[in-house]
Amino acid sequence: MTTDTEVENNLARLKKLDCCALSDALDKLGLKGVVSGFPQQSGEGRIAGRAITVKLGTGEPPPGPPTHLCSTAINQGGPHSVIVVEQRTGIEAGSWGGLLTLGAKLRGIAGVIADGPVRDIDEAKQYGFPVFTHSLTALTARGRIVEKATNVSVTIGSVTVSPGDYVAADRSGVIFIAESSIDAVLNAAELIVAREAAIARALLSGASISVAMGADYEHMLSKG
């Protein structure tokens, strides 16, 4: 069981790493977790946190008091949370919108990654709230889609995301890392960053690109 202190340490390390370094680390370890084609539509800078997942779909919502989609996730979230929404119905309908953005912003939530259309993106830009999605729409979810569940496994791109997975996103891509793999991925990514920083220092000192990168650069991600 991961302690709160360990989670805090993992997140502090994760926030220092860009998605390219994390992607390289996943490659080195033979793990999946990279999702491309989800550009940052609002907000600035990299985000990192742990996933609160939301699954949207068609039909009737689960039994119980009616709640607006994604509001349960917002109520559960905080500064270490990234809300991850699956809306893969093929129906053009907003999986996230302006009032949800405001609610999430007020909770300090790090951002949203949505595999489905997002509406009210200008409001997200006004609030400076990070939203990563592949498509935008003006069409409401009302009468089109419903929330099926919060904190269940969801699919984002080609990656299955579980509640509590570690998440990072920037303008290069989106990364999902299982809790069981986070230490190995962070260690590998930090080593890659250190090696590339050494190459950059050599270049700035006047070394040629071929000398600075060396013969082993292409094999840096070899497993083992």
Summary of the structure (lengths in Angstrom):
residues: 224
radius of gyration: 19.0
end to end distance: 26.8
largest distance: 66.9
contacts: 709
relative contact order: 0.23
helix: 35%
strand: 24%
